[in-house]
Amino acid sequence: MPVFTFLAVVGLVLIGLLFVADATLENGPPPIVTSDRTGLPKSWRPDDVKTLTTAPAPAPDMTSDAVVSAQPKAVHVGES
């Protein structure tokens, strides 16, 4: 538990130093506030969205010689 006591004492000392610094230091000029973006490059924006479309594939020709020859042969019942 001595660690928590140490942290509590150090925390209180630091908070006390903040109050002392606030009371003794002079206030500076207000910060410069500007909304101009001088010297920065213009923000980049992508070009308009272009949707790529393709034509649908043609229907397969199921009567071609390659398709007909690749189909399994029908086995009739009763044949050996």
PDB file of N, CA, C and O in Angstrom, chain B, residues numbered from 101:
ATOM      1  N   MET B 101       0.793  -1.212   0.000  1.00  0.00           N
ATOM      2  CA  MET B 101       0.000   0.000   0.000  1.00  0.00           C
ATOM      3  C   MET B 101       0.831   1.271   0.000  1.00  0.00           C
ATOM      4  O   MET B 101       0.276   2.342  -0.245  1.00  0.00           O
ATOM      5  N   PRO B 102       2.140   1.213   0.263  1.00  0.00           N
ATOM      6  CA  PRO B 102       2.907   2.460   0.213  1.00  0.00           C
ATOM      7  C   PRO B 102       2.953   3.064  -1.193  1.00  0.00           C
ATOM      8  O   PRO B 102       3.173   4.266  -1.346  1.00  0.00           O
ATOM      9  N   VAL B 103       2.745   2.227  -2.225  1.00  0.00           N
ATOM     10  CA  VAL B 103       2.774   2.745  -3.589  1.00  0.00           C
ATOM     11  C   VAL B 103       1.603   3.693  -3.811  1.00  0.00           C
ATOM     12  O   VAL B 103       1.766   4.758  -4.407  1.00  0.00           O
ATOM     13  N   PHE B 104       0.419   3.306  -3.331  1.00  0.00           N
ATOM     14  CA  PHE B 104      -0.749   4.167  -3.506  1.00  0.00           C
ATOM     15  C   PHE B 104      -0.603   5.473  -2.730  1.00  0.00           C
ATOM     16  O   PHE B 104      -1.041   6.525  -3.196  1.00  0.00           O
ATOM     17  N   THR B 105       0.004   5.411  -1.557  1.00  0.00           N
ATOM     18  CA  THR B 105       0.246   6.620  -0.775  1.00  0.00           C
ATOM     19  C   THR B 105       1.191   7.547  -1.525  1.00  0.00           C
ATOM     20  O   THR B 105       0.969   8.756  -1.590  1.00  0.00           O
ATOM     21  N   PHE B 106       2.254   6.967  -2.096  1.00  0.00           N
ATOM     22  CA  PHE B 106       3.215   7.757  -2.868  1.00  0.00           C
ATOM     23  C   PHE B 106       2.530   8.425  -4.060  1.00  0.00           C
ATOM     24  O   PHE B 106       2.724   9.617  -4.299  1.00  0.00           O
ATOM     25  N   LEU B 107       1.718   7.650  -4.819  1.00  0.00           N
ATOM     26  CA  LEU B 107       1.034   8.222  -5.978  1.00  0.00           C
ATOM     27  C   LEU B 107       0.053   9.317  -5.578  1.00  0.00           C
ATOM     28  O   LEU B 107      -0.089  10.309  -6.293  1.00  0.00           O
ATOM     29  N   ALA B 108      -0.621   9.151  -4.451  1.00  0.00           N
ATOM     30  CA  ALA B 108      -1.560  10.167  -3.983  1.00  0.00           C
ATOM     31  C   ALA B 108      -0.821  11.445  -3.613  1.00  0.00           C
ATOM     32  O   ALA B 108      -1.277  12.538  -3.951  1.00  0.00           O
ATOM     33  N   VAL B 109       0.315  11.330  -2.923  1.00  0.00           N
ATOM     34  CA  VAL B 109       1.089  12.516  -2.528  1.00  0.00           C
ATOM     35  C   VAL B 109       1.638  13.222  -3.757  1.00  0.00           C
ATOM     36  O   VAL B 109       1.553  14.446  -3.856  1.00  0.00           O
ATOM     37  N   VAL B 110       2.205  12.463  -4.702  1.00  0.00           N
ATOM     38  CA  VAL B 110       2.754  13.076  -5.918  1.00  0.00           C
ATOM     39  C   VAL B 110       1.646  13.744  -6.718  1.00  0.00           C
ATOM     40  O   VAL B 110       1.849  14.838  -7.245  1.00  0.00           O
ATOM     41  N   GLY B 111       0.482  13.116  -6.822  1.00  0.00           N
ATOM     42  CA  GLY B 111      -0.639  13.720  -7.539  1.00  0.00           C
ATOM     43  C   GLY B 111      -1.092  15.023  -6.907  1.00  0.00           C
ATOM     44  O   GLY B 111      -1.367  15.994  -7.612  1.00  0.00           O
ATOM     45  N   LEU B 112      -1.172  15.051  -5.581  1.00  0.00           N
ATOM     46  CA  LEU B 112      -1.572  16.288  -4.896  1.00  0.00           C
ATOM     47  C   LEU B 112      -0.532  17.382  -5.085  1.00  0.00           C
ATOM     48  O   LEU B 112      -0.892  18.545  -5.267  1.00  0.00           O
ATOM     49  N   VAL B 113       0.753  17.032  -5.045  1.00  0.00           N
ATOM     50  CA  VAL B 113       1.812  18.034  -5.256  1.00  0.00           C
ATOM     51  C   VAL B 113       1.722  18.603  -6.666  1.00  0.00           C
ATOM     52  O   VAL B 113       1.856  19.813  -6.848  1.00  0.00           O
ATOM     53  N   LEU B 114       1.495  17.750  -7.670  1.00  0.00           N
ATOM     54  CA  LEU B 114       1.394  18.246  -9.044  1.00  0.00           C
ATOM     55  C   LEU B 114       0.172  19.142  -9.232  1.00  0.00           C
ATOM     56  O   LEU B 114       0.252  20.159  -9.921  1.00  0.00           O
ATOM     57  N   ILE B 115      -0.928  18.784  -8.642  1.00  0.00           N
ATOM     58  CA  ILE B 115      -2.124  19.637  -8.734  1.00  0.00           C
ATOM     59  C   ILE B 115      -1.867  20.971  -8.035  1.00  0.00           C
ATOM     60  O   ILE B 115      -2.289  22.020  -8.522  1.00  0.00           O
ATOM     61  N   GLY B 116      -1.180  20.934  -6.900  1.00  0.00           N
ATOM     62  CA  GLY B 116      -0.831  22.181  -6.207  1.00  0.00           C
ATOM     63  C   GLY B 116       0.071  23.058  -7.061  1.00  0.00           C
ATOM     64  O   GLY B 116      -0.098  24.277  -7.090  1.00  0.00           O
ATOM     65  N   LEU B 117       1.039  22.446  -7.765  1.00  0.00           N
ATOM     66  CA  LEU B 117       1.913  23.220  -8.656  1.00  0.00           C
ATOM     67  C   LEU B 117       1.130  23.862  -9.794  1.00  0.00           C
ATOM     68  O   LEU B 117       1.452  24.973 -10.215  1.00  0.00           O
ATOM     69  N   LEU B 118       0.112  23.180 -10.294  1.00  0.00           N
ATOM     70  CA  LEU B 118      -0.724  23.784 -11.333  1.00  0.00           C
ATOM     71  C   LEU B 118      -1.433  25.038 -10.823  1.00  0.00           C
ATOM     72  O   LEU B 118      -1.508  26.043 -11.530  1.00  0.00           O
ATOM     73  N   PHE B 119      -1.953  24.979  -9.593  1.00  0.00           N
ATOM     74  CA  PHE B 119      -2.621  26.160  -9.023  1.00  0.00           C
ATOM     75  C   PHE B 119      -1.631  27.288  -8.799  1.00  0.00           C
ATOM     76  O   PHE B 119      -1.952  28.446  -9.067  1.00  0.00           O
ATOM     77  N   VAL B 120      -0.442  26.981  -8.316  1.00  0.00           N
ATOM     78  CA  VAL B 120       0.577  28.004  -8.083  1.00  0.00           C
ATOM     79  C   VAL B 120       1.005  28.632  -9.407  1.00  0.00           C
ATOM     80  O   VAL B 120       1.137  29.853  -9.493  1.00  0.00           O
ATOM     81  N   ALA B 121       1.224  27.816 -10.440  1.00  0.00           N
ATOM     82  CA  ALA B 121       1.629  28.350 -11.739  1.00  0.00           C
ATOM     83  C   ALA B 121       0.527  29.222 -12.324  1.00  0.00           C
ATOM     84  O   ALA B 121       0.823  30.247 -12.938  1.00  0.00           O
ATOM     85  N   ASP B 122      -0.715  28.850 -12.153  1.00  0.00           N
ATOM     86  CA  ASP B 122      -1.827  29.639 -12.675  1.00  0.00           C
ATOM     87  C   ASP B 122      -1.906  30.994 -11.976  1.00  0.00           C
ATOM     88  O   ASP B 122      -2.234  32.000 -12.605  1.00  0.00           O
ATOM     89  N   ALA B 123      -1.613  31.022 -10.702  1.00  0.00           N
ATOM     90  CA  ALA B 123      -1.706  32.275  -9.949  1.00  0.00           C
ATOM     91  C   ALA B 123      -0.515  33.191 -10.235  1.00  0.00           C
ATOM     92  O   ALA B 123      -0.669  34.412 -10.183  1.00  0.00           O
ATOM     93  N   THR B 124       0.659  32.648 -10.532  1.00  0.00           N
ATOM     94  CA  THR B 124       1.851  33.490 -10.663  1.00  0.00           C
ATOM     95  C   THR B 124       2.181  33.866 -12.102  1.00  0.00           C
ATOM     96  O   THR B 124       2.764  34.926 -12.327  1.00  0.00           O
ATOM     97  N   LEU B 125       1.839  33.061 -13.061  1.00  0.00           N
ATOM     98  CA  LEU B 125       2.203  33.357 -14.447  1.00  0.00           C
ATOM     99  C   LEU B 125       1.231  34.366 -15.042  1.00  0.00           C
ATOM    100  O   LEU B 125       0.050  34.398 -14.694  1.00  0.00           O
ATOM    101  N   GLU B 126       1.756  35.191 -15.950  1.00  0.00           N
ATOM    102  CA  GLU B 126       0.916  36.180 -16.627  1.00  0.00           C
ATOM    103  C   GLU B 126       0.195  35.526 -17.801  1.00  0.00           C
ATOM    104  O   GLU B 126       0.686  34.581 -18.417  1.00  0.00           O
ATOM    105  N   ASN B 127      -0.971  36.059 -18.082  1.00  0.00           N
ATOM    106  CA  ASN B 127      -1.715  35.558 -19.234  1.00  0.00           C
ATOM    107  C   ASN B 127      -1.088  36.090 -20.506  1.00  0.00           C
ATOM    108  O   ASN B 127      -0.752  37.272 -20.579  1.00  0.00           O
ATOM    109  N   GLY B 128      -0.926  35.241 -21.509  1.00  0.00           N
ATOM    110  CA  GLY B 128      -0.355  35.648 -22.789  1.00  0.00           C
ATOM    111  C   GLY B 128      -1.430  36.166 -23.715  1.00  0.00           C
ATOM    112  O   GLY B 128      -2.602  36.233 -23.344  1.00  0.00           O
ATOM    113  N   PRO B 129      -1.030  36.535 -24.929  1.00  0.00           N
ATOM    114  CA  PRO B 129      -2.021  36.993 -25.903  1.00  0.00           C
ATOM    115  C   PRO B 129      -2.919  35.825 -26.307  1.00  0.00           C
ATOM    116  O   PRO B 129      -2.528  34.662 -26.208  1.00  0.00           O
ATOM    117  N   PRO B 130      -4.119  36.152 -26.760  1.00  0.00           N
ATOM    118  CA  PRO B 130      -5.012  35.070 -27.180  1.00  0.00           C
ATOM    119  C   PRO B 130      -4.431  34.356 -28.406  1.00  0.00           C
ATOM    120  O   PRO B 130      -3.683  34.962 -29.173  1.00  0.00           O
ATOM    121  N   PRO B 131      -4.754  33.126 -28.590  1.00  0.00           N
ATOM    122  CA  PRO B 131      -4.232  32.398 -29.751  1.00  0.00           C
ATOM    123  C   PRO B 131      -4.780  32.969 -31.047  1.00  0.00           C
ATOM    124  O   PRO B 131      -5.890  33.500 -31.088  1.00  0.00           O
ATOM    125  N   ILE B 132      -3.994  32.855 -32.096  1.00  0.00           N
ATOM    126  CA  ILE B 132      -4.412  33.345 -33.408  1.00  0.00           C
ATOM    127  C   ILE B 132      -5.345  32.306 -34.018  1.00  0.00           C
ATOM    128  O   ILE B 132      -4.976  31.145 -34.202  1.00  0.00           O
ATOM    129  N   VAL B 133      -6.543  32.743 -34.322  1.00  0.00           N
ATOM    130  CA  VAL B 133      -7.525  31.845 -34.909  1.00  0.00           C
ATOM    131  C   VAL B 133      -7.742  32.277 -36.345  1.00  0.00           C
ATOM    132  O   VAL B 133      -8.021  33.443 -36.622  1.00  0.00           O
ATOM    133  N   THR B 134      -7.612  31.333 -37.247  1.00  0.00           N
ATOM    134  CA  THR B 134      -7.816  31.635 -38.662  1.00  0.00           C
ATOM    135  C   THR B 134      -8.527  30.469 -39.314  1.00  0.00           C
ATOM    136  O   THR B 134      -8.386  29.318 -38.902  1.00  0.00           O
ATOM    137  N   SER B 135      -9.290  30.790 -40.335  1.00  0.00           N
ATOM    138  CA  SER B 135      -9.961  29.723 -41.076  1.00  0.00           C
ATOM    139  C   SER B 135      -9.382  29.591 -42.474  1.00  0.00           C
ATOM    140  O   SER B 135      -9.836  28.762 -43.263  1.00  0.00           O
ATOM    141  N   ASP B 136      -8.362  30.420 -42.790  1.00  0.00           N
ATOM    142  CA  ASP B 136      -7.728  30.340 -44.105  1.00  0.00           C
ATOM    143  C   ASP B 136      -6.786  29.150 -44.140  1.00  0.00           C
ATOM    144  O   ASP B 136      -6.150  28.806 -43.144  1.00  0.00           O
ATOM    145  N   ARG B 137      -6.713  28.542 -45.286  1.00  0.00           N
ATOM    146  CA  ARG B 137      -5.816  27.411 -45.458  1.00  0.00           C
ATOM    147  C   ARG B 137      -4.686  27.843 -46.374  1.00  0.00           C
ATOM    148  O   ARG B 137      -4.529  27.304 -47.470  1.00  0.00           O
ATOM    149  N   THR B 138      -3.910  28.800 -45.938  1.00  0.00           N
ATOM    150  CA  THR B 138      -2.859  29.383 -46.749  1.00  0.00           C
ATOM    151  C   THR B 138      -1.712  28.398 -46.912  1.00  0.00           C
ATOM    152  O   THR B 138      -1.227  27.832 -45.932  1.00  0.00           O
ATOM    153  N   GLY B 139      -1.283  28.196 -48.146  1.00  0.00           N
ATOM    154  CA  GLY B 139      -0.126  27.372 -48.404  1.00  0.00           C
ATOM    155  C   GLY B 139      -0.402  25.890 -48.507  1.00  0.00           C
ATOM    156  O   GLY B 139       0.487  25.133 -48.897  1.00  0.00           O
ATOM    157  N   LEU B 140      -1.581  25.455 -48.179  1.00  0.00           N
ATOM    158  CA  LEU B 140      -1.885  24.031 -48.267  1.00  0.00           C
ATOM    159  C   LEU B 140      -2.429  23.704 -49.652  1.00  0.00           C
ATOM    160  O   LEU B 140      -3.129  24.524 -50.246  1.00  0.00           O
ATOM    161  N   PRO B 141      -2.120  22.527 -50.173  1.00  0.00           N
ATOM    162  CA  PRO B 141      -2.652  22.178 -51.493  1.00  0.00           C
ATOM    163  C   PRO B 141      -4.163  21.993 -51.436  1.00  0.00           C
ATOM    164  O   PRO B 141      -4.741  21.696 -50.390  1.00  0.00           O
ATOM    165  N   LYS B 142      -4.769  22.177 -52.583  1.00  0.00           N
ATOM    166  CA  LYS B 142      -6.217  22.010 -52.674  1.00  0.00           C
ATOM    167  C   LYS B 142      -6.558  20.551 -52.371  1.00  0.00           C
ATOM    168  O   LYS B 142      -5.855  19.640 -52.807  1.00  0.00           O
ATOM    169  N   SER B 143      -7.631  20.340 -51.627  1.00  0.00           N
ATOM    170  CA  SER B 143      -7.985  18.975 -51.242  1.00  0.00           C
ATOM    171  C   SER B 143      -8.346  18.165 -52.485  1.00  0.00           C
ATOM    172  O   SER B 143      -9.012  18.657 -53.396  1.00  0.00           O
ATOM    173  N   TRP B 144      -7.893  16.920 -52.502  1.00  0.00           N
ATOM    174  CA  TRP B 144      -8.100  16.046 -53.648  1.00  0.00           C
ATOM    175  C   TRP B 144      -9.449  15.375 -53.564  1.00  0.00           C
ATOM    176  O   TRP B 144      -9.830  14.850 -52.518  1.00  0.00           O
ATOM    177  N   ARG B 145     -10.156  15.395 -54.649  1.00  0.00           N
ATOM    178  CA  ARG B 145     -11.441  14.715 -54.727  1.00  0.00           C
ATOM    179  C   ARG B 145     -11.374  13.762 -55.921  1.00  0.00           C
ATOM    180  O   ARG B 145     -10.893  14.139 -56.990  1.00  0.00           O
ATOM    181  N   PRO B 146     -11.850  12.546 -55.747  1.00  0.00           N
ATOM    182  CA  PRO B 146     -11.817  11.618 -56.884  1.00  0.00           C
ATOM    183  C   PRO B 146     -12.757  12.074 -57.990  1.00  0.00           C
ATOM    184  O   PRO B 146     -13.713  12.812 -57.754  1.00  0.00           O
ATOM    185  N   ASP B 147     -12.464  11.620 -59.196  1.00  0.00           N
ATOM    186  CA  ASP B 147     -13.321  11.937 -60.332  1.00  0.00           C
ATOM    187  C   ASP B 147     -14.685  11.284 -60.137  1.00  0.00           C
ATOM    188  O   ASP B 147     -14.879  10.481 -59.224  1.00  0.00           O
ATOM    189  N   ASP B 148     -15.611  11.635 -60.998  1.00  0.00           N
ATOM    190  CA  ASP B 148     -16.943  11.050 -60.914  1.00  0.00           C
ATOM    191  C   ASP B 148     -16.843   9.527 -60.982  1.00  0.00           C
ATOM    192  O   ASP B 148     -15.950   8.976 -61.626  1.00  0.00           O
ATOM    193  N   VAL B 149     -17.751   8.880 -60.323  1.00  0.00           N
ATOM    194  CA  VAL B 149     -17.768   7.419 -60.301  1.00  0.00           C
ATOM    195  C   VAL B 149     -18.202   6.906 -61.664  1.00  0.00           C
ATOM    196  O   VAL B 149     -19.228   7.321 -62.201  1.00  0.00           O
ATOM    197  N   LYS B 150     -17.407   5.998 -62.213  1.00  0.00           N
ATOM    198  CA  LYS B 150     -17.724   5.408 -63.499  1.00  0.00           C
ATOM    199  C   LYS B 150     -17.994   3.923 -63.264  1.00  0.00           C
ATOM    200  O   LYS B 150     -17.112   3.187 -62.821  1.00  0.00           O
ATOM    201  N   THR B 151     -19.193   3.500 -63.557  1.00  0.00           N
ATOM    202  CA  THR B 151     -19.563   2.109 -63.354  1.00  0.00           C
ATOM    203  C   THR B 151     -19.198   1.306 -64.592  1.00  0.00           C
ATOM    204  O   THR B 151     -19.620   1.628 -65.702  1.00  0.00           O
ATOM    205  N   LEU B 152     -18.411   0.260 -64.389  1.00  0.00           N
ATOM    206  CA  LEU B 152     -18.028  -0.593 -65.500  1.00  0.00           C
ATOM    207  C   LEU B 152     -19.061  -1.702 -65.644  1.00  0.00           C
ATOM    208  O   LEU B 152     -19.355  -2.421 -64.689  1.00  0.00           O
ATOM    209  N   THR B 153     -19.606  -1.831 -66.845  1.00  0.00           N
ATOM    210  CA  THR B 153     -20.576  -2.885 -67.099  1.00  0.00           C
ATOM    211  C   THR B 153     -20.094  -3.709 -68.280  1.00  0.00           C
ATOM    212  O   THR B 153     -19.393  -3.204 -69.156  1.00  0.00           O
ATOM    213  N   THR B 154     -20.465  -4.951 -68.297  1.00  0.00           N
ATOM    214  CA  THR B 154     -20.110  -5.825 -69.411  1.00  0.00           C
ATOM    215  C   THR B 154     -21.391  -6.417 -69.981  1.00  0.00           C
ATOM    216  O   THR B 154     -22.416  -6.507 -69.305  1.00  0.00           O
ATOM    217  N   ALA B 155     -21.304  -6.810 -71.230  1.00  0.00           N
ATOM    218  CA  ALA B 155     -22.462  -7.438 -71.876  1.00  0.00           C
ATOM    219  C   ALA B 155     -22.606  -8.846 -71.317  1.00  0.00           C
ATOM    220  O   ALA B 155     -21.603  -9.493 -71.017  1.00  0.00           O
ATOM    221  N   PRO B 156     -23.825  -9.326 -71.175  1.00  0.00           N
ATOM    222  CA  PRO B 156     -24.003 -10.689 -70.678  1.00  0.00           C
ATOM    223  C   PRO B 156     -23.431 -11.702 -71.667  1.00  0.00           C
ATOM    224  O   PRO B 156     -23.403 -11.470 -72.875  1.00  0.00           O
ATOM    225  N   ALA B 157     -22.982 -12.812 -71.133  1.00  0.00           N
ATOM    226  CA  ALA B 157     -22.420 -13.858 -71.975  1.00  0.00           C
ATOM    227  C   ALA B 157     -23.521 -14.479 -72.823  1.00  0.00           C
ATOM    228  O   ALA B 157     -24.670 -14.566 -72.390  1.00  0.00           O
ATOM    229  N   PRO B 158     -23.171 -14.909 -74.029  1.00  0.00           N
ATOM    230  CA  PRO B 158     -24.197 -15.534 -74.870  1.00  0.00           C
ATOM    231  C   PRO B 158     -24.590 -16.896 -74.298  1.00  0.00           C
ATOM    232  O   PRO B 158     -23.818 -17.531 -73.579  1.00  0.00           O
ATOM    233  N   ALA B 159     -25.783 -17.322 -74.628  1.00  0.00           N
ATOM    234  CA  ALA B 159     -26.262 -18.624 -74.157  1.00  0.00           C
ATOM    235  C   ALA B 159     -25.413 -19.722 -74.799  1.00  0.00           C
ATOM    236  O   ALA B 159     -25.066 -19.619 -75.975  1.00  0.00           O
ATOM    237  N   PRO B 160     -25.077 -20.767 -74.047  1.00  0.00           N
ATOM    238  CA  PRO B 160     -24.247 -21.829 -74.626  1.00  0.00           C
ATOM    239  C   PRO B 160     -25.018 -22.618 -75.698  1.00  0.00           C
ATOM    240  O   PRO B 160     -26.231 -22.810 -75.610  1.00  0.00           O
ATOM    241  N   ASP B 161     -24.281 -23.054 -76.685  1.00  0.00           N
ATOM    242  CA  ASP B 161     -24.873 -23.851 -77.759  1.00  0.00           C
ATOM    243  C   ASP B 161     -24.814 -25.312 -77.341  1.00  0.00           C
ATOM    244  O   ASP B 161     -23.767 -25.951 -77.448  1.00  0.00           O
ATOM    245  N   MET B 162     -25.942 -25.844 -76.861  1.00  0.00           N
ATOM    246  CA  MET B 162     -25.978 -27.205 -76.340  1.00  0.00           C
ATOM    247  C   MET B 162     -26.075 -28.251 -77.449  1.00  0.00           C
ATOM    248  O   MET B 162     -26.091 -29.449 -77.166  1.00  0.00           O
ATOM    249  N   THR B 163     -26.140 -27.814 -78.705  1.00  0.00           N
ATOM    250  CA  THR B 163     -26.238 -28.774 -79.810  1.00  0.00           C
ATOM    251  C   THR B 163     -24.913 -28.933 -80.542  1.00  0.00           C
ATOM    252  O   THR B 163     -24.860 -29.631 -81.555  1.00  0.00           O
ATOM    253  N   SER B 164     -23.856 -28.317 -80.068  1.00  0.00           N
ATOM    254  CA  SER B 164     -22.571 -28.431 -80.754  1.00  0.00           C
ATOM    255  C   SER B 164     -22.008 -29.840 -80.589  1.00  0.00           C
ATOM    256  O   SER B 164     -22.387 -30.565 -79.670  1.00  0.00           O
ATOM    257  N   ASP B 165     -21.101 -30.220 -81.487  1.00  0.00           N
ATOM    258  CA  ASP B 165     -20.524 -31.561 -81.471  1.00  0.00           C
ATOM    259  C   ASP B 165     -19.763 -31.827 -80.173  1.00  0.00           C
ATOM    260  O   ASP B 165     -19.814 -32.946 -79.662  1.00  0.00           O
ATOM    261  N   ALA B 166     -19.065 -30.843 -79.629  1.00  0.00           N
ATOM    262  CA  ALA B 166     -18.281 -31.042 -78.406  1.00  0.00           C
ATOM    263  C   ALA B 166     -19.192 -31.333 -77.218  1.00  0.00           C
ATOM    264  O   ALA B 166     -18.865 -32.179 -76.386  1.00  0.00           O
ATOM    265  N   VAL B 167     -20.318 -30.651 -77.128  1.00  0.00           N
ATOM    266  CA  VAL B 167     -21.230 -30.854 -76.012  1.00  0.00           C
ATOM    267  C   VAL B 167     -21.924 -32.203 -76.145  1.00  0.00           C
ATOM    268  O   VAL B 167     -22.076 -32.921 -75.157  1.00  0.00           O
ATOM    269  N   VAL B 168     -22.342 -32.550 -77.343  1.00  0.00           N
ATOM    270  CA  VAL B 168     -23.052 -33.809 -77.554  1.00  0.00           C
ATOM    271  C   VAL B 168     -22.130 -34.992 -77.287  1.00  0.00           C
ATOM    272  O   VAL B 168     -22.560 -35.978 -76.689  1.00  0.00           O
ATOM    273  N   SER B 169     -20.866 -34.916 -77.717  1.00  0.00           N
ATOM    274  CA  SER B 169     -19.948 -36.031 -77.512  1.00  0.00           C
ATOM    275  C   SER B 169     -19.522 -36.152 -76.048  1.00  0.00           C
ATOM    276  O   SER B 169     -19.119 -37.234 -75.622  1.00  0.00           O
ATOM    277  N   ALA B 170     -19.599 -35.079 -75.272  1.00  0.00           N
ATOM    278  CA  ALA B 170     -19.192 -35.128 -73.869  1.00  0.00           C
ATOM    279  C   ALA B 170     -20.282 -35.661 -72.964  1.00  0.00           C
ATOM    280  O   ALA B 170     -20.008 -35.995 -71.811  1.00  0.00           O
ATOM    281  N   GLN B 171     -21.508 -35.751 -73.450  1.00  0.00           N
ATOM    282  CA  GLN B 171     -22.591 -36.240 -72.608  1.00  0.00           C
ATOM    283  C   GLN B 171     -22.464 -37.747 -72.438  1.00  0.00           C
ATOM    284  O   GLN B 171     -22.059 -38.449 -73.365  1.00  0.00           O
ATOM    285  N   PRO B 172     -22.821 -38.262 -71.212  1.00  0.00           N
ATOM    286  CA  PRO B 172     -22.709 -39.702 -70.987  1.00  0.00           C
ATOM    287  C   PRO B 172     -23.707 -40.454 -71.872  1.00  0.00           C
ATOM    288  O   PRO B 172     -24.791 -39.970 -72.198  1.00  0.00           O
ATOM    289  N   LYS B 173     -23.285 -41.651 -72.236  1.00  0.00           N
ATOM    290  CA  LYS B 173     -24.148 -42.490 -73.077  1.00  0.00           C
ATOM    291  C   LYS B 173     -25.227 -43.119 -72.212  1.00  0.00           C
ATOM    292  O   LYS B 173     -24.959 -43.526 -71.082  1.00  0.00           O
ATOM    293  N   ALA B 174     -26.408 -43.200 -72.719  1.00  0.00           N
ATOM    294  CA  ALA B 174     -27.524 -43.793 -71.995  1.00  0.00           C
ATOM    295  C   ALA B 174     -27.411 -45.316 -72.044  1.00  0.00           C
ATOM    296  O   ALA B 174     -27.190 -45.898 -73.105  1.00  0.00           O
ATOM    297  N   VAL B 175     -27.565 -45.950 -70.887  1.00  0.00           N
ATOM    298  CA  VAL B 175     -27.522 -47.402 -70.813  1.00  0.00           C
ATOM    299  C   VAL B 175     -28.960 -47.885 -70.694  1.00  0.00           C
ATOM    300  O   VAL B 175     -29.673 -47.486 -69.774  1.00  0.00           O
ATOM    301  N   HIS B 176     -29.391 -48.737 -71.612  1.00  0.00           N
ATOM    302  CA  HIS B 176     -30.749 -49.250 -71.591  1.00  0.00           C
ATOM    303  C   HIS B 176     -30.813 -50.442 -70.650  1.00  0.00           C
ATOM    304  O   HIS B 176     -29.878 -51.239 -70.572  1.00  0.00           O
ATOM    305  N   VAL B 177     -31.903 -50.551 -69.953  1.00  0.00           N
ATOM    306  CA  VAL B 177     -32.086 -51.655 -69.021  1.00  0.00           C
ATOM    307  C   VAL B 177     -32.332 -52.935 -69.823  1.00  0.00           C
ATOM    308  O   VAL B 177     -33.124 -52.929 -70.765  1.00  0.00           O
ATOM    309  N   GLY B 178     -31.689 -53.985 -69.472  1.00  0.00           N
ATOM    310  CA  GLY B 178     -31.867 -55.234 -70.156  1.00  0.00           C
ATOM    311  C   GLY B 178     -30.727 -55.541 -71.087  1.00  0.00           C
ATOM    312  O   GLY B 178     -30.596 -56.683 -71.529  1.00  0.00           O
ATOM    313  N   GLU B 179     -29.909 -54.586 -71.401  1.00  0.00           N
ATOM    314  CA  GLU B 179     -28.758 -54.852 -72.266  1.00  0.00           C
ATOM    315  C   GLU B 179     -27.577 -55.253 -71.428  1.00  0.00           C
ATOM    316  O   GLU B 179     -27.436 -54.804 -70.290  1.00  0.00           O
ATOM    317  N   SER B 180     -26.726 -56.092 -71.972  1.00  0.00           N
ATOM    318  CA  SER B 180     -25.553 -56.502 -71.222  1.00  0.00           C
ATOM    319  C   SER B 180     -24.306 -55.956 -71.814  1.00  0.00           C
ATOM    320  O   SER B 180     -23.217 -56.208 -71.299  1.00  0.00           O
TER     321      SER B 180
END
